[in-house]
Amino acid sequence: MRSLTTLLTTLLGKTGLLEGDLDYHLVRASMVIIFLFFGYQKWWDYEAQTLVPFISNGPLISWMYPVFGIRGASWFLGVSEWLFGGLIFAGFWNKTAGALGAAGSCLSFIMTITIIPFMPDGWAASAGGFPAMTGNVPFLMKDVVLLAVSVYLLKQDAARALAAARADVGGHGSGGRAHPTGNIAA
């Protein structure tokens, strides 16, 4: 097993995949794509109706229906997702914008994860209830991973924006943009 691991890491090392920020850029691009498509869906009635059991049972988002109505809540979410996705996209060039998008993304997924315990019929009684997921709960579980990805981007972008700000103070003038080498250290 150890020789297989050594072979794999040697091959990956020769391809250059272990150097640079490929993983970081793939994570960012993935989140942009997710927010683009999720935001797009929110403009259609079928999605607004699909969201009813989620929003109605979300302790942090149920306020949206009395304030915006069913379609308005869906549109609010769509605008929010496009805003966060746009900021995360801007993070390719400006880490401060990326950090803002990632912070909004964290907030978004915290709000959806809190729905999980309150989702009606979310735990299969025939299997003893928790942790046997059923209904809409398995769909919401993806948000646990998306929250982790959002935290990763927030950490990376905030650290890089801080390094750029420190460089500005030192006279290097990068203005929150990514350092050409991709290094966090200033």
C-alpha positions as CSV (number, residue, x, y, z in Angstrom):
1,M,0.0,0.0,0.0
2,R,2.8,2.4,0.9
3,S,4.5,1.8,-2.5
4,L,1.2,2.6,-4.3
5,T,0.9,5.8,-2.3
6,T,4.5,6.7,-3.1
7,L,3.9,6.0,-6.8
8,L,0.7,8.1,-6.8
9,T,2.3,11.1,-5.1
10,T,5.4,10.9,-7.4
11,L,3.1,10.9,-10.5
12,L,1.1,13.8,-9.1
13,G,4.2,15.7,-8.3
14,K,5.5,15.3,-11.9
15,T,2.2,16.7,-13.3
16,G,2.5,19.8,-11.2
17,L,-0.9,19.2,-9.5
18,L,0.7,19.3,-6.0
19,E,2.0,22.8,-6.6
20,G,0.1,26.1,-6.9
21,D,-3.5,26.7,-6.2
22,L,-5.4,24.4,-8.6
23,D,-7.5,23.0,-5.8
24,Y,-8.3,26.5,-4.5
25,H,-9.4,27.7,-8.0
26,L,-11.4,24.5,-8.6
27,V,-13.3,25.0,-5.3
28,R,-14.0,28.7,-6.2
29,A,-15.1,27.8,-9.8
30,S,-17.4,25.1,-8.4
31,M,-19.1,27.5,-6.0
32,V,-19.6,30.0,-8.7
33,I,-21.3,27.4,-10.9
34,I,-23.4,26.2,-8.0
35,F,-24.6,29.7,-7.2
36,L,-25.2,30.5,-10.8
37,F,-27.5,27.5,-11.3
38,F,-29.2,27.6,-7.9
39,G,-29.9,31.3,-8.3
40,Y,-31.3,30.8,-11.8
41,Q,-33.8,28.2,-10.5
42,K,-35.2,30.7,-8.0
43,W,-36.8,32.8,-10.8
44,W,-39.3,30.1,-11.8
45,D,-42.6,29.1,-10.1
46,Y,-41.7,25.4,-9.9
47,E,-38.7,26.2,-7.7
48,A,-40.7,28.7,-5.6
49,Q,-43.2,25.9,-4.9
50,T,-40.5,23.3,-4.2
51,L,-39.0,25.6,-1.6
52,V,-42.2,25.9,0.5
53,P,-41.4,23.0,2.9
54,F,-37.8,24.1,3.3
55,I,-38.5,27.8,4.0
56,S,-41.6,27.1,6.1
57,N,-39.6,24.9,8.4
58,G,-36.4,26.9,8.5
59,P,-36.0,28.6,11.9
60,L,-33.7,31.2,10.4
61,I,-35.6,31.8,7.1
62,S,-39.3,31.3,7.8
63,W,-39.6,35.1,8.2
64,M,-39.3,35.4,4.4
65,Y,-42.8,34.3,3.5
66,P,-44.6,36.9,5.7
67,V,-42.2,39.6,4.4
68,F,-41.9,38.7,0.7
69,G,-44.5,36.0,-0.1
70,I,-43.7,32.7,-1.8
71,R,-42.4,34.1,-5.1
72,G,-40.7,37.1,-3.5
73,A,-38.8,34.8,-1.1
74,S,-37.6,32.7,-4.0
75,W,-36.5,35.8,-5.9
76,F,-34.8,37.1,-2.7
77,L,-32.8,33.8,-2.5
78,G,-32.0,34.0,-6.2
79,V,-30.6,37.5,-5.9
80,S,-28.7,36.5,-2.8
81,E,-27.2,33.5,-4.5
82,W,-26.2,35.4,-7.6
83,L,-24.7,38.1,-5.4
84,F,-22.6,35.6,-3.4
85,G,-21.6,33.8,-6.5
86,G,-20.6,37.0,-8.2
87,L,-18.5,38.1,-5.3
88,I,-16.9,34.6,-5.1
89,F,-16.2,34.9,-8.9
90,A,-14.7,38.4,-8.3
91,G,-12.4,36.7,-5.8
92,F,-10.3,35.3,-8.6
93,W,-8.9,38.9,-8.8
94,N,-9.9,40.6,-5.6
95,K,-9.6,38.6,-2.4
96,T,-11.6,41.1,-0.4
97,A,-14.6,40.6,-2.7
98,G,-14.1,36.8,-2.6
99,A,-14.1,36.9,1.2
100,L,-17.4,38.8,1.2
101,G,-18.9,36.3,-1.1
102,A,-17.6,33.4,1.0
103,A,-19.0,35.0,4.2
104,G,-22.4,35.4,2.5
105,S,-22.1,31.8,1.3
106,C,-21.4,30.6,4.9
107,L,-24.4,32.5,6.2
108,S,-26.6,31.0,3.4
109,F,-25.6,27.4,4.2
110,I,-25.9,27.9,8.0
111,M,-29.4,29.0,7.4
112,T,-30.3,25.9,5.3
113,I,-28.5,23.5,7.6
114,T,-30.7,24.7,10.5
115,I,-33.7,23.4,8.6
116,I,-32.5,19.8,8.9
117,P,-33.8,19.0,12.5
118,F,-37.1,20.7,11.8
119,M,-38.0,19.1,8.4
120,P,-41.3,17.2,8.8
121,D,-40.9,13.5,8.0
122,G,-37.2,14.0,7.7
123,W,-36.3,10.9,9.8
124,A,-37.6,7.5,8.8
125,A,-39.7,6.2,11.7
126,S,-39.6,2.7,10.2
127,A,-35.8,2.7,10.7
128,G,-35.9,4.1,14.2
129,G,-35.8,7.8,13.3
130,F,-32.5,9.7,13.5
131,P,-30.0,9.1,11.8
132,A,-32.1,7.4,9.1
133,M,-32.8,10.3,6.7
134,T,-35.8,10.5,4.4
135,G,-37.7,13.0,2.4
136,N,-36.0,16.4,2.0
137,V,-33.3,15.8,4.6
138,P,-30.8,14.0,2.3
139,F,-31.1,16.9,-0.2
140,L,-30.1,19.3,2.6
141,M,-27.1,17.3,3.7
142,K,-25.1,18.5,0.7
143,D,-25.2,21.9,2.4
144,V,-22.9,20.6,5.1
145,V,-20.2,20.1,2.5
146,L,-21.0,23.4,0.9
147,L,-20.6,25.1,4.2
148,A,-17.2,23.5,4.7
149,V,-16.2,24.7,1.2
150,S,-17.5,28.2,2.0
151,V,-15.4,28.3,5.2
152,Y,-12.3,27.2,3.3
153,L,-12.8,30.0,0.7
154,L,-13.5,32.5,3.5
155,K,-10.3,31.5,5.3
156,Q,-8.2,31.6,2.1
157,D,-9.5,34.8,0.8
158,A,-9.4,36.6,4.1
159,A,-5.8,35.5,4.7
160,R,-4.8,36.6,1.2
161,A,-6.7,40.0,1.5
162,L,-5.0,40.6,4.9
163,A,-1.6,39.8,3.3
164,A,-2.3,42.2,0.5
165,A,-3.4,44.9,2.9
166,R,-0.2,44.4,4.9
167,A,1.8,44.7,1.7
168,D,-0.1,47.9,0.9
169,V,1.0,49.3,4.2
170,G,4.6,48.2,3.4
171,G,4.3,50.0,0.0
172,H,3.8,47.1,-2.3
173,G,0.3,48.2,-3.4
174,S,-1.6,45.1,-4.4
175,G,-5.0,46.4,-3.2
176,G,-6.5,43.2,-2.1
177,R,-5.7,41.4,-5.3
178,A,-4.2,38.0,-5.4
179,H,-0.4,37.9,-5.1
180,P,1.1,36.8,-8.5
181,T,2.7,33.8,-6.8
182,G,-0.5,32.8,-5.0
183,N,1.3,32.8,-1.7
184,I,-0.5,34.0,1.4
185,A,2.5,35.3,3.2
186,A,3.3,39.0,2.7
